[in-house]
Amino acid sequence: MNASVYPLMSPMPNYDGMYPYYRIQPQGEPDVYEVFELHKTGDGRIDYYALSPRAKVRFMVHTLAGQKVLETTGQGVDISGLNRGIYVIGALVDESERITLKVVKN
């Protein structure tokens, strides 16, 4: 079981800019993380949806000490083969947007 640390989401934010445009979050199978994109509706509600398959994403997983333990491209990164510990998952979206997520792998 993993514990992922990322901003909580509300369907009705108090003000614009409260949530990042992109975020990494768990999806589907345990230990698989993907990049999601912020979408707003006309009534101000927000949600995150998976990126288009056309988006280019490069994932890098590091230990807290900064050692790179995994690098991959594609729609998601699977950390099931890593030992227990705390990791930082970084993603580069379309070679321009950098995002990170801290994961506690139990």
Secondary structure by P-SEA (a helix, b strand, c coil): ccccccbbbbcccccccccccbbbbbcccccbbbbbbbbbccccccccccccccbbbbbbbbcccccccccccccccccccccbbbbbbbbbccccbbbbbbbbcc
